[in-house]
Amino acid sequence: MIHAVLRGLRSDDAEDVLAAFQSNDDMSRQGRVANLDEAQDYVRRLISQDSVHVPYAIDDGGRLVGLVCVSVDREDLTGWFWYWIHADYRGSGLVKRGATAVANWALNDGGLERLELGHRVNNPASGAVARAAGFIKEGTERQKFLVDGNRIDVDTYGRLRTDPAPQGPVLPMESCLH
Ligand SMILES: CC(C)(COP(=O)(O)OP(=O)(O)OC[C@H]1O[C@@H](n2cnc3c(N)ncnc32)[C@H](O)[C@@H]1OP(=O)(O)O)[C@@H](O)C(=O)NCCC(=O)NCCS
């Protein structure tokens, strides 16, 4: 570690996507990827021609270790922003740096005017990533999700094109997808 970069998601990332989904139970809320076929479907959906998603792999030494994605609403010029990383790579700051780079890109070269995301309040690392990437907390959706029998609040965040850009470090982007 670590000469990580951001690059476009590729179909040959499916094995590494599966490894990430198997690395921690909390990945189950990112979708269902329990075997290689499902990992290939997951990647195919994200990179298909008509996909609304712009998925960037966090790549360390040629292997995908995480993902930062913007799911674009072209009508309103907004993007739903989301991210995950293999459990072995957590706490390394890679997601913060990757999310900052992708958010900067989306609001500048990507032509979007607003990015938004939400995270469960019992997932504080996700909120730290959002704030590092320049998002501002906008509210709390009370008791939004039912997780293991408990209703969980979700904090909502937004970043506008006109908001101040964050000053923290960014991962280099190897290629732009759009
Ligand atoms: C959320 C997730 C992407 C964070 O990944 P990560 O590797 O911890 O992210 P980073 O290392 O880049 O940054 C994490 C930040 O959260 C902070 N953090 C971690 N655990 C924390 C906790 N329990 N309380 C408060 N802050 C915490 C870290 O200190 C760091 O911030 P800092 O550098 O300012 O101190 C990762 O845990 C994950 O993939 N989870 C499963 C998928 C998921 O929940 N995605 C988000 C959906 S909204």
Ligand as a Chemical Component Dictionary entry (heavy atoms), coordinates in Angstrom:
data_LIG
# 
_chem_comp.id                   LIG 
_chem_comp.type                 NON-POLYMER 
_chem_comp.pdbx_formal_charge   0 
_chem_comp.three_letter_code    LIG 
# 
loop_
_chem_comp_atom.comp_id 
_chem_comp_atom.atom_id 
_chem_comp_atom.alt_atom_id 
_chem_comp_atom.type_symbol 
_chem_comp_atom.charge 
_chem_comp_atom.model_Cartn_x 
_chem_comp_atom.model_Cartn_y 
_chem_comp_atom.model_Cartn_z 
_chem_comp_atom.pdbx_ordinal 
LIG C1  C1  C 0 -18.530 3.566  5.130  1  
LIG C2  C2  C 0 -17.172 3.080  4.589  2  
LIG C3  C3  C 0 -17.160 3.299  3.077  3  
LIG C4  C4  C 0 -16.057 3.890  5.257  4  
LIG O1  O1  O 0 -14.833 3.377  4.810  5  
LIG P1  P1  P 0 -13.461 3.752  5.555  6  
LIG O2  O2  O 0 -12.380 2.963  4.948  7  
LIG O3  O3  O 0 -13.639 3.688  7.028  8  
LIG O4  O4  O 0 -13.314 5.281  5.119  9  
LIG P2  P2  P 0 -12.073 6.253  5.320  10 
LIG O5  O5  O 0 -10.949 5.541  6.008  11 
LIG O6  O6  O 0 -11.784 6.901  4.018  12 
LIG O7  O7  O 0 -12.660 7.395  6.280  13 
LIG C5  C5  C 0 -13.412 7.017  7.392  14 
LIG C6  C6  C 0 -13.597 8.184  8.318  15 
LIG O8  O8  O 0 -14.585 7.780  9.276  16 
LIG C7  C7  C 0 -14.049 7.904  10.565 17 
LIG N1  N1  N 0 -14.633 6.845  11.380 18 
LIG C8  C8  C 0 -14.465 5.523  11.264 19 
LIG N2  N2  N 0 -15.161 4.887  12.207 20 
LIG C9  C9  C 0 -15.792 5.847  12.917 21 
LIG C10 C10 C 0 -16.654 5.836  14.033 22 
LIG N3  N3  N 0 -17.034 4.687  14.589 23 
LIG N4  N4  N 0 -17.106 7.004  14.517 24 
LIG C11 C11 C 0 -16.760 8.175  13.947 25 
LIG N5  N5  N 0 -15.937 8.266  12.873 26 
LIG C12 C12 C 0 -15.462 7.100  12.389 27 
LIG C13 C13 C 0 -12.570 7.724  10.383 28 
LIG O9  O9  O 0 -11.870 8.219  11.500 29 
LIG C14 C14 C 0 -12.352 8.526  9.114  30 
LIG O10 O10 O 0 -12.418 9.915  9.339  31 
LIG P3  P3  P 0 -11.139 10.780 9.766  32 
LIG O11 O11 O 0 -10.059 10.423 8.782  33 
LIG O12 O12 O 0 -11.635 12.179 9.627  34 
LIG O13 O13 O 0 -10.785 10.396 11.138 35 
LIG C15 C15 C 0 -16.950 1.571  4.904  36 
LIG O14 O14 O 0 -17.094 1.352  6.292  37 
LIG C16 C16 C 0 -17.891 0.641  4.154  38 
LIG O15 O15 O 0 -17.616 0.257  3.024  39 
LIG N6  N6  N 0 -19.014 0.258  4.788  40 
LIG C17 C17 C 0 -19.985 -0.626 4.151  41 
LIG C18 C18 C 0 -20.733 0.089  3.050  42 
LIG C19 C19 C 0 -21.344 1.386  3.530  43 
LIG O16 O16 O 0 -21.847 1.474  4.632  44 
LIG N7  N7  N 0 -21.298 2.398  2.648  45 
LIG C20 C20 C 0 -21.859 3.692  2.934  46 
LIG C21 C21 C 0 -23.307 3.628  2.666  47 
LIG S1  S1  S 0 -24.067 5.178  3.052  48 
# 
loop_
_chem_comp_bond.comp_id 
_chem_comp_bond.atom_id_1 
_chem_comp_bond.atom_id_2 
_chem_comp_bond.value_order 
_chem_comp_bond.pdbx_ordinal 
LIG C1  C2  SING 1  
LIG C2  C3  SING 2  
LIG C2  C4  SING 3  
LIG C2  C15 SING 4  
LIG C4  O1  SING 5  
LIG O1  P1  SING 6  
LIG P1  O2  DOUB 7  
LIG P1  O3  SING 8  
LIG P1  O4  SING 9  
LIG O4  P2  SING 10 
LIG P2  O5  DOUB 11 
LIG P2  O6  SING 12 
LIG P2  O7  SING 13 
LIG O7  C5  SING 14 
LIG C5  C6  SING 15 
LIG C6  O8  SING 16 
LIG C6  C14 SING 17 
LIG O8  C7  SING 18 
LIG C7  N1  SING 19 
LIG C7  C13 SING 20 
LIG N1  C8  SING 21 
LIG N1  C12 SING 22 
LIG C8  N2  DOUB 23 
LIG N2  C9  SING 24 
LIG C9  C10 SING 25 
LIG C9  C12 DOUB 26 
LIG C10 N3  SING 27 
LIG C10 N4  DOUB 28 
LIG N4  C11 SING 29 
LIG C11 N5  DOUB 30 
LIG N5  C12 SING 31 
LIG C13 O9  SING 32 
LIG C13 C14 SING 33 
LIG C14 O10 SING 34 
LIG O10 P3  SING 35 
LIG P3  O11 DOUB 36 
LIG P3  O12 SING 37 
LIG P3  O13 SING 38 
LIG C15 O14 SING 39 
LIG C15 C16 SING 40 
LIG C16 O15 DOUB 41 
LIG C16 N6  SING 42 
LIG N6  C17 SING 43 
LIG C17 C18 SING 44 
LIG C18 C19 SING 45 
LIG C19 O16 DOUB 46 
LIG C19 N7  SING 47 
LIG N7  C20 SING 48 
LIG C20 C21 SING 49 
LIG C21 S1  SING 50 
# 
